[in-house]
Amino acid sequence: MGNSFYFEFEKIFMEFLQSFLNPFTEALAVFFTFFGEETILIIVMGYLYWCYDKELGKKIATNIALGLVLGPMIKNVLCRRRPYMDIETLKCVKAPKADRDIYDIAAQGFSCPSGHSMNSVTVFGSLAYYKNKNRILTVLAFVIPLLVGLSRVTLGVHYPTDVALGWFCGVVIVFGIPFLLSKLQKRWIMHLIIFIIAALGCFYCRTEDYFTGLGFMAGLFLAMPFEEKFVKFKNTNNIFESVLRIIVGIACYLLLNPLLKLVLVSNIEIVALILRSVRYCIIIIVLLGIYPMLFKLIPEKIFKKQ
């Protein structure tokens, strides 16, 4: 399943990087790859949305959602197998899904473009774009994606060209979404157009990462208007309240995700993939739409005393 193609320089470069592998460098590569994973996306998005500035959080979340769908849509067109699957001299240090067979492409996903590289550019590039006077964020927008990309190549799960295309797609998202917003005054119209285009992947995508992203996008686009109409929570600059909101929010995700896995299950492949989208849609609606209702139940005076 999938296509095998790569440039000779990629093989040489990857073998060169893996020649330095040892327990320390492996741990270092795993650490840097974390900055492009789902966990960091949830933490950053949660802090921005629940605590710092929910409007900024919505913008970053929209970019993240687009990246989570765009990457798999391209992957399922190119169908490029991962490097370790075709180059025997390469080691798979950390598979995308560690609990699954490393050669199960439906679970591990195709190789090109690199989702981690795209995510890192999308998140940190978006922060630098919307906070364009912050030099630290601008530096991080270059440094973190670079380290994430190198880590993915070193771990043996992506070719250098996968990483380069991931970076490019991330840049397109960072600058493309604000451009669309400037042309379409009503945000819901832009969301509808994006979702319709994203949903076209249902006709040919058969990997879990696409249906995860589509569910995330659907939940986000439903949660935002719900919050604006029925919840209308306020952000906080109180450190204790911020920490509490993040901890409880992450706990909700960690509890809700496995619980829904038990309920939304099927032995039929396409049905299982659709239920995966439904699962992530529900999770995002709860985290961004329903969970913030709790913020109003906590008296502000409790944190003012801190």
WODA-V118383 format. One record per backbone hydrogen bond with DSSP energy under -0.5 kcal/mol. NH is the residue of the N-H (numbers start at 1). CO is the residue of the C=O. Records with the same first field share a line. If there is no record, write none. Layout:
NH=CO, CO
This chain:
3=79
5=3
10=7
11=7
12=8
13=9
14=10
15=11
16=12
17=13
18=14
19=15, 16
20=17
21=18
26=22
27=23
28=24
29=25
30=26
31=27
32=28
33=29
34=30, 31
35=32
36=33
37=34
40=34
41=37
42=38
43=39
44=40
45=41
46=42
47=43
48=44
49=45
50=46
51=46, 47
52=47
53=48
57=53
58=54
59=55
60=56
61=57
62=58
63=59
64=60
65=61
66=62
67=63
68=64
69=65
70=66
71=67
73=69
74=70
75=71
76=72
77=74
78=74
79=75
81=3
84=156
85=82
86=82, 83
87=83
88=86
90=87
93=91, 155
94=155
98=96
100=97
104=101
105=103
107=104
108=104
109=105
111=80
113=111
114=162
115=113
118=114
119=115
120=116
121=117
122=118
123=119
124=120
125=120, 121
126=122
127=123
128=124
129=125
130=126
131=127
132=129
134=131
135=133
138=134
139=135
140=136
141=137
142=138, 139
143=139
144=140
145=140
146=142
147=143
148=144
149=145
150=146
151=147
152=148
153=149
154=150
155=151
156=153
157=152
158=152
162=159
163=159
164=160
165=161
166=162
167=163
168=164
169=165
170=166
171=167
172=168
173=169
174=170
175=171
176=172
177=173
179=175
180=176
181=177
182=178
183=179, 180
184=180
185=183
187=185
189=186
190=186
191=187
192=188
193=189
194=190
195=191
196=192
197=193
198=194
199=195
200=196, 197
201=198
202=199
203=200
204=201
205=201
208=106
210=207
211=207
212=208
213=209
214=210
215=211
216=212
217=213
218=214
219=215
220=216
221=217
222=218
223=219
224=220
225=221
226=222
227=223
228=224
229=225
230=226
231=226, 227
232=227
236=51
239=237
242=238
243=239
244=240
245=241
246=242
247=243
248=244
249=245
250=246
251=247
252=248
253=249
254=250
255=251
256=252
257=253
258=254
259=255
260=256
261=257
262=258
263=259
264=260
265=263
269=267
272=268
273=269
274=270
275=271
276=272
277=273
278=274
279=275
280=276
281=277
282=278
283=279
284=280
285=281
286=282
287=283
288=284
289=285
290=285
291=286
293=290
294=291
295=292
296=292, 293
297=294
298=294, 295
299=297
302=299
303=299, 300
304=300
305=301
306=303
